[in-house]
């Protein structure tokens, strides 16, 4: 699995796709530059003149503190404070809380080729939303040959060799009311310790069923049968069962599969003719739900068995003691 | 070709035949071409079914009768005996 990173995020695209939801309003031309870092920065010290250490590649958020400082300066000082930063250009300056952007700064931004925008949201709120957008854009991603389906809210990633029946297994689940995220090509992105799977935009929720051809799951089964993205809770590996193969018999051990540096629980389903793997998929999902709710049936059962055997052992010891 | 072997085995691992040892036993038994049966206190269990083996609740110190019938019966008996002797690789805690 090759882990890749996206390049910079063009400012134009940020404004186009997220401008409205973020409440961004450009005060200068939106220059053709890329945001290349996912972090945000408060430029207070740099504006005040300390420019030796300045994370200038980040998006600069001019919050209430910075705005009040700028506002306390004379127009010439304000222009100078901004001009000092020209050698270390930042991709975007956002004045938050809807604070009015001073005309000298707009002029200076236009002259330097630095985009200045205003935002009605408070700084922290903007940081949260914009941070999420940037984090998503810059998250490492990979492509896997697999199928992702949401079963009772649990994301099951079906993997296995070509022709083993991943698509058929997933189609069966969809038919039973579960939701398809992607078939055949799944994009994985790491967000913190979560692995999020999405489909390819072009493929959408189309899938190829051998012998039938390409089908569109949303048209066939309706909108409830599809989902755009889903966190992956379990990797389900379909494997043709062969004489001598061993597999988990108790459910007591936890097997994992490393996806982009995150260990995701993994189950191997041995396939043999006539086996209903759809029901097994549902059971895996429900069992995961039970575990997430703090219940581990395999462990509870085993503890009960061990306790019973302990009692029998103690009784035997007592019997032996009486005879002696 | 009738080939039936039996052997009495003592459970010596600390926790008895719980899920893990039962799984190891069943996995080992399944490798051999023969019927494997375990009996204890008049209850008999299919040696290739984990739920069945666990039902015996064979505690530490008890004895079970192991029977195997089929072409590879001897191999199965030896392999399962070895598991019992090795205390199912259970860590003494």
Interface residues (C-beta under 8 A of the other chain):
Chain A: X244 X246 X249 X250 X252 X298 X301 X302 X305 X306 X308 X309 X310 X312 X313 X316 X317
Chain B: X15 X16 X17 X18 X19 X20 X22 X23 X26 X27 X31 X50 X54 X57 X58 X59 X60 X61 X62
